[in-house]
Amino acid sequence: MRITRIKINYYKSIKEPMILDLHDINVVIGQNNSGKSNILDAIEFALTDPKTDSQIFYPKADIEIDLKFTEDEQLKYEFPEAEAVFTLKKGIRELGFSKRTLPFSKTLSSIFAASFKRLNEKTFLDYPQIENDFRSLFTYSQNLASFKENLSHHFPKVSATENALDINYEHEGLYEGDRRATIDRMGSGFRRIFTILLYIFHPQYSIVLIEEPEIHLHPAMIKKLLWAMQNSESGQIFFTTHSPLFITTMTLSQLIRVMKNEKTSKAFSLGQGNVDHQRLIQELNADNLEMFFTDKVVLVEGVSDRILLRGLIDRFYKGQNDLKVVQTHGKGNVLIYVKLLKVFNIPFAIILDNDAIKTHHIRDLVYNLDLKLPPMTDRDMIEELKKYDIYIFANGDLEANYPRKFQNEETKTLSALKAARFINDADFNSKHMANLREIINSL
């Protein structure tokens, strides 16, 4: 069973229709209290039999889920078609096919509940249930093999048996010799990895929801876990995260960014915009992918721009925003970043050298941002663009806007490193740095 699409309205912080096309892996990000966990809550609320208090607190909940069943599920549960729309609206539950609608009975509820697993701090500690599910995995030889393979990929000296885990503690550096241990006696990181792998490879659970899988995990372990998720064919995975390590060019199309305004939680995904995915693969890397977790992104052209701006922001910026400075490797690449940031509704500022004002890149940028600007002089254009957080150095480039005494190194990059470290309050507040000071204070 797969959820191909979900519509949520009038549920917790989601006060306006939220419609999402979903994938085999769905990575949900957002600041604390943005409402990202409410997407997982809505799926659980819809697919499991809700408790009475949930019905009381959310009587207007309107949730529609498009489901797609495997051939085995069709035969096992006698569903008339492979695809269906499950609707929970104002407490009424229906499973609709193109030919007929089935009442959402306790039988259907038990079917969905049996195929659904949510992993949070409570269920990660439910050792009896974990052990039962672990033993049941041994009846599925192919899935068991995948589970063991991925477990050994994370912990090379650990092997699984039906009754316990055989662990070489000498390799782990804890004790000499061999010792047998059960899951509750393992470290928190191992327990988390073990439990996640168990459920994403267990064929009984076709939908797995995970809250912050990165907790207690080393960065290298997070990367391996993502690899395991991408290679799991047993079920559909939804997880919330605060870790940039789960964001790669491969998961970008599976990313759901949630933000909350004064009215409602909203969700943004790559499918909502016209962005060249191949260009993104060429441009994005582990460093600039951190922009999905910041308050505002500052786009600059080159590496020396990034180094100096980052250093000055760290030392002199007094605002409240968490800022990420991203180099685009030239003004010709700025637009691809702008399109991406617009799709995910991430605020941004742009800083360019003066030669940009004479190029088509500025015209393309103005057009893409739908700025209705009348004809004007270059000087007036530079002033007007400041209103939209686009800053162009009227007097040249970055090097023209900080003291020459810091620009005596062999390369621009080394000079930027020196300036970022040694520019003091007097330098920063001098007339020479007025343009940079204005930009930084505006961010």
DOVEXDREN-943223 format. One record per residue (C-alpha): residue in one letter; x, y, z. Coordinates in steps of 0.001 Angstrom, whole numbers, padded with zeros to 6 digits, always signed. Example, Ala and Ser with C-alpha at 12.3 -4.5 7.8 and 13.67 -1.06 7.14 Angstrom:
a+012300-004500+007800;s+013670-001060+007140;
END
This chain:
m+000000+000000+000000;r+001259+003457-000918;i-000072+006951-000287;t+000260+008782-003589;r-001407+012029-002561;i-002798+013631+000580;k-005029+016619+001226;i-005248+017963+004782;n-007477+020743+006078;y-008809+021857+009466;y-006393+019625+011339;k-004231+021053+014128;s-002108+023904+012699;i-003260+023203+009125;k-006160+025639+008671;e-006069+025860+004867;p-005972+023012+002309;m-002521+021407+002127;i-002139+019144-000913;l+000976+017005-001355;d+002028+014522-004036;l+004024+011869-002233;h+006934+009532-002948;d+008407+006305-001594;i+010572+008467+000690;n+009217+011748+002046;v+011566+014051+003960;v+009686+016629+006051;i+011665+019622+007320;g+010810+022879+009054;q+011499+024882+012169;n+010187+023824+015565;n+006418+024341+015850;s+006080+024835+012090;g+003640+021931+011850;k+005812+019297+010178;s+004850+016613+012716;n+001198+017422+012064;i+001544+015939+008577;l+002572+012648+010173;d-000197+013048+012746;a-002766+013514+009968;i-001677+010313+008230;e-001899+008393+011493;f-005243+010011+012344;a-006654+009017+008970;l-005340+005464+008672;t-005861+004294+012237;d-009002+004229+014319;p-008839+007573+016166;k-009484+007843+019842;t-012572+009659+020992;d-010615+012688+022213;s-009112+013174+018738;q-012582+013255+017225;i-013655+015807+019833;f-010667+018124+019364;y-010696+017991+015543;p-014368+017560+014580;k-013879+019466+011300;a-010843+017472+010195;d-010938+017031+006429;i-008329+014541+005217;e-008250+012791+001854;i-005619+010184+001042;d-005101+008584-002365;l-003990+004985-001871;k-002458+002495-004258;f-002538-001203-003366;t-000184-003941-004478;e-001558-006904-006380;d-001112-009093-003295;e-003098-006627-001165;q-005900-006570-003727;l-006184-010333-003616;k-005736-010652+000139;y-008320-008038+001111;e-010566-008362-001972;f-010284-004712-002943;p-012050-004137-006285;e-009214-001991-007743;a-005558-001175-007225;e-006217+002514-006583;a-008605+004121-004149;v-009297+007383-002357;f-009644+007154+001389;t-011608+010054+002825;l-011926+011215+006412;k-014252+014171+006508;k-015988+015452+009622;g-015675+012087+011301;i-017066+010080+008370;r-014674+007529+006879;e-015026+006061+003422;l-012826+004081+001063;g-013851+005017-002449;f-013074+003220-005695;s-014182+004349-009137;k-016949+001753-009151;r-018181+001845-005582;t-017563+003110-002082;l-016924+000873+000895;p-017811+001929+004441;f-014751+002302+006625;s-015448-000594+008944;k-013422-001916+011841;t-012097-004523+009409;l-010645-001849+007136;s-009311+000011+010149;s-007498-003097+011354;i-006040-003657+007874;f-004592-000160+007755;a-003419-000225+011367;a-001585-003511+010809;s+000275-002016+007830;f+001230+001184+009638;k+004084+001930+012054;r+005070+005167+013729;l+008471+005478+015362;n+008857+008140+018035;e+010541+008341+021421;k+007851+006127+022937;t+007879+003357+020341;f+011690+003349+020142;l+011585+002164+023770;d+008857-000451+023294;y+011304-003365+023460;p+008728-006189+023730;q+007020-005022+020520;i+010356-004520+018757;e+011457-008028+019721;n+008169-009533+018532;d+008439-007768+015191;f+012081-008787+014928;r+011201-012449+015380;s+008365-012211+012868;l+010831-010886+010281;f+012460-014330+010195;t+009430-015675+008322;y+010321-013432+005354;s+013659-014705+004078;q+014227-012077+001378;n+013415-009141+003654;l+015457-010672+006459;a+018461-010870+004149;s+018113-007164+003262;f+017785-006260+006936;k+020893-008250+007894;e+022875-006809+005003;n+022061-003243+006006;l+022640-003926+009699;s+026106-005303+008945;h+026737-002279+006699;h+026267-000068+009766;f+027818-002437+012318;p+030217-004869+010571;k+030787-006983+013690;v+027092-007451+014509;s+025035-010389+013278;a+021375-011110+013980;t+019903-014360+015252;e+016296-015002+016111;n+016835-014928+019865;a+019477-012271+020280;l+022198-010236+018666;d+025683-011702+018499;i+028102-008848+019022;n+031881-008818+018995;y+032540-006343+021793;e+036280-006461+021179;h+035690-004660+017877;e+033486-002105+019625;g+036236-001529+022192;l+033984-002110+025200;y+035028-005544+026455;e+037368-008302+025386;g+035871-011491+024084;d+032382-012220+022746;r+029127-011540+024489;r+025473-011906+023603;a+023078-009005+024136;t+019443-008117+023564;i+018248-004885+021998;d+017448-003160+025308;r+021078-003559+026440;m+022552-001827+023414;g+023536+001826+023083;s+020922+004382+022087;g+022396+004899+018608;f+022463+001180+017851;r+018906+000719+019144;r+017690+003506+016914;i+019407+002166+013789;f+018285-001391+014540;t+014660-000350+015052;i+014477+001852+011952;l+016034-000826+009744;l+013699-003435+011202;y+010568-001547+010216;i+011643-000147+006856;f+012582-003663+005717;h+009685-005477+007405;p+007104-006450+004736;q+004219-006207+007197;y+004627-002430+007481;s+003945-000671+004199;i+003840+002823+005737;v+006467+003860+008300;l+006522+007280+009982;i+009728+008284+011785;e+010340+011321+013960;e+013881+012722+013799;p+015787+009533+012934;e+019108+011380+013325;i+018901+011547+017143;h+021860+009740+018805;l+023474+009039+015409;h+026943+009969+014197;p+026950+011919+010880;a+028499+008961+009040;m+025734+006742+010402;i+023078+009171+009160;k+024470+008914+005634;k+024388+005119+005794;l+020836+005195+007122;l+019724+007373+004221;w+021343+004902+001837;a+019380+002083+003492;m+016119+004027+003191;q+016747+004659-000492;n+017355+000957-001056;s+014379-000277+000941;e+011620-001678-001252;s+009326-002892+001520;g+007325+000221+002262;q+006792+003944+002106;i+008761+006124+004507;f+007880+009512+005986;f+010258+011205+008388;t+010802+014595+009985;t+014340+015840+010433;h+016538+018767+011453;s+019645+017245+009849;p+020991+018646+006551;l+022644+015267+005971;f+019292+013857+004860;i+019081+016502+002125;t+020920+015505-001045;t+020383+016078-004736;m+018732+012628-004757;t+016211+013450-002012;l+015517+016992-003204;s+012440+015882-005153;q+011200+014079-002009;l+011601+017110+000238;i+008638+018785+001953;r+009432+022084+003674;v+006849+023218+006220;m+006504+026746+007532;k+003875+028439+009661;n+002511+031945+009338;e+000018+033679+011598;k-002841+031684+010054;t-001762+028188+009074;s+001015+025726+008343;k+002002+025549+004682;a+004062+022971+002803;f+006350+023480-000188;s+007931+020909-002496;l+009931+020805-005712;g+006949+019548-007692;q+005263+022923-007228;g+007792+024817-009346;n+009592+024852-012673;v+013185+024096-011721;d+015822+022326-013821;h+016650+019309-011667;q+019759+018427-013688;r+021159+021907-013109;l+020489+021531-009399;i+022465+018286-009324;q+025403+020153-010880;e+025182+023126-008525;l+024232+021794-005099;n+026568+020264-002540;a+026574+019330+001134;d+027470+022871+002189;n+024906+024900+000278;l+022137+022350+000915;e+022163+023694+004484;m+020158+026628+003107;f+016983+024577+003613;f+017421+024927+007382;t+018133+028650+007619;d+015962+031741+008031;k+017430+033556+005050;v+019933+032794+002293;v+022487+035328+001042;l+023546+034584-002551;v+026980+035835-003637;e+029036+035229-006764;g+032387+033790-005673;v+034331+032086-002919;s+036039+035282-001697;d+032620+036969-001478;r+031313+034092+000630;i+034318+034052+002959;l+034251+037783+003663;l+030455+038058+003996;r+030328+035043+006316;g+033067+036495+008503;l+031492+039948+008666;i+028044+038519+009419;d+029429+036353+012218;r+031137+039344+013827;f+028956+042370+013059;y+025423+041249+012165;k+022967+042221+014937;g+019729+040908+013446;q+017658+037901+014487;n+017809+035863+011269;d+019964+032777+010937;l+021811+033544+007685;k+023423+031127+005237;v+025858+032596+002692;v+025911+030597-000561;q+028280+031142-003463;t+026741+030629-006909;h+030043+030506-008846;g+029092+033445-011016;k+026151+035707-011742;g+025027+033340-014489;n+024042+030755-011883;v+022124+033060-009552;l+018777+032427-011231;i+018822+028644-010670;y+019234+029276-006929;v+016520+031930-006940;k+014062+029543-008601;l+014828+026849-006028;l+014488+029204-003064;k+011208+030561-004429;v+009746+027057-004787;f+010522+026249-001147;n+009550+029742+000046;i+012957+030460+001575;p+013730+034201+001947;f+016879+035355+000195;a+019107+038326-000609;i+021423+038702-003603;i+024771+040538-003719;l+026361+041177-007130;d+029257+043088-008649;n+028548+046246-010635;d+029074+044572-014027;a+025839+042612-013490;i+023729+045712-014131;k+024732+045680-017822;t+023951+041990-018415;h+020858+039997-019266;h+021194+038240-015908;i+019607+041199-014115;r+016813+041361-016686;d+016188+037625-016265;l+016166+038038-012496;v+013718+040949-012593;y+011442+038983-014938;n+011545+035804-012826;l+010751+037719-009640;d+007903+039454-011468;l+009163+042911-010537;k+007212+045567-012411;l+009978+048127-012877;p+009722+051065-015305;p+012697+052103-017454;m+015348+053877-015352;t+019034+054689-015173;d+021545+052162-013848;r+021999+054213-010671;d+018254+054345-010056;m+017972+050623-010816;i+020604+049825-008186;e+018673+051836-005591;e+015315+050343-006602;l+016537+046742-006391;k+017531+047241-002749;k+013801+047193-001927;y+013792+043557-003064;d+016975+042523-001213;i+019068+042678-004392;y+022302+044590-003790;i+024663+045646-006577;f+027938+047392-005744;a+027688+050744-007537;n+031434+051293-007160;g+032602+047981-008613;d+033077+044689-006789;l+033523+043408-003234;e+037205+044340-003167;a+036293+048005-003680;n+034279+047944-000469;y+036753+046983+002243;p+040127+048503+003218;r+043091+047979+000909;k+045346+047111+003839;f+043705+043677+003933;q+044153+043043+000189;n+047874+042358-000010;e+047720+038561-000103;e+048510+036448-003171;t+044862+035736-004036;k+041458+037306-003469;t+040516+034311-001337;l+043468+034762+001034;s+042772+038488+001266;a+039132+037758+002113;l+040227+035325+004834;k+042513+037980+006301;a+039849+040685+006180;a+037166+038437+007669;r+039422+037853+010653;f+041056+041234+011232;i+038541+043930+010220;n+037707+045739+013477;d+034852+047974+014602;a+036583+051106+013336;d+037129+049541+009917;f+033563+048247+009712;n+032082+051628+010641;s+034335+053572+008272;k+033146+055340+005122;h+035072+052813+003027;m+032776+049995+004185;a+029502+051935+003994;n+028071+049736+001231;l+028856+046450+002968;r+027649+047831+006285;e+024334+048860+004712;i+023856+045391+003230;i+024697+043508+006424;n+022476+045740+008552;s+019612+045155+006097;l+019737+041375+006254;
END
